Each structure stands twice: as C-alpha cells, then as structure tokens.
Amino acid sequence: MLDAARTLIQTAEDAIGTITGRKVVGTLAIGSVRTSALSLLPRAVVLLRKRNSGLRIRLRVGLSDALLQDVAAGRLDAAMVAENRDLPAGLRWNPFIREPLFVIAPPGSPAVTGNELLRTLPYIRFRAAVPLAQAIDHELARMNIPLNEIAEIDTISAITSCVANGLGVSVVPDIAVKECSASLVTAPFGDPPVTRRIGLIQRIGNPRAAMIEQLLTDLRTVSGEHASS
C-alpha cells in the first residue's frame, strides 16, 4: 500500500505540473552502486535542478541487487548500475557512459605496455562482488599473465591511492585515473581494450520517466568523451 501511495503522489505531482505549466516539484529518489562514476551523479543533478528548482533529490548508495529490487518495487525512481544481463521483468536499463579501463602504475614507472607493467610490478587486485571486478578478473585470466599479488582491496579510490604511493600496479576505470591527483603512469588494459558501461535503470511505465530521461541526458553530458547511448 505504501509503494502504491508513493506512485499516486508522484503521478499527481507530475500531472499538476503539466496542467499548470509549473516546473516539476516533489522528490526524485535515486539509487547508485559504489562506483568511481558516482562522482558524475552530483554534477548531473545540479544541471537537472537548474531546470526544476522545486525538485528535491533523495540519493541512496547500496548494492546492485538491492537497488534493482527497490526500483522494481517503486521505492526508488531510478538507480545507477553497471550493465546487467539478468534484469528483473519490468525494468529497463539505459547506458550513459562507456569508459575504457587502464593499467595504472606509480608515478615515475617506465612507460611500457599494460602487459609489461602487470608482469613486472606487484599487483593490487580489486576484490569486490561487482561486475567491474569480475570483468577485470576475466580478462586477466584470458591474458594468462603471471601476477605477483601484493594486496586485495575492495574500493577503487583506495586502489588508486595505494598505486599513487608506490605499492604496485592495478586496473581501474578512466574516471578513477582522471580524479587521482597523482601523475599515474597508464596503459590500455586488454586486447582489444576492455571497457565498462554504466546506466540508469527504471521501471517500464514509470510516472517519472520524463524526469529520468532528463537526468539520463545530463549524465551523458557530464560523461564527456565517453558518453554512451
């Protein structure tokens, strides 16, 4: 009953805004996984609220499976998640970014290929139950490079910090490289180079579909050269 009531309130707010011509008001509930791309969301929300000053944003960060369930149940209007091939029925996923992955090494490391960096320097593994970690491990297994593992870390920001301070090499998305203040040495990861896609998931027939489409457009805008549709 509570989920149905939330949907009715949102629908009523949207209908009133359409009839009166006023800007959208009310609350847009957004979820996101813990990802380096999370930094894009505040920038997109700022653009969205410039056009809809009465709009309030409720953001929740959580695990992918829980976010999918909350979107399906109507507790969230949309969620930012990585590409997922096993979507629950009634949900739609639209990408906004496709970014390359890079092998990163400490400042001053030799400018060689990603394979050579992985082969010669200690490796910091991204160990987390997320699609990005699985994609990295799958490519490493395919490349069959002997790794000298020195650490396992479950957050990308901690990995870039460790690499910047000379602990070893790792593999991270392009956004993490750009947001690191250190001058990391980088090389493309994989052959062909591996990329990852992130998008917004929402219910089919969502009463806030027009607003979510605006947010999706803004996310593509702030994604820059790696924007995806």
Summary of the structure (lengths in Angstrom):
residues: 229
radius of gyration: 19.9
end to end distance: 35.4
largest distance: 65.3
contacts: 732
relative contact order: 0.21
helix: 42%
strand: 27%
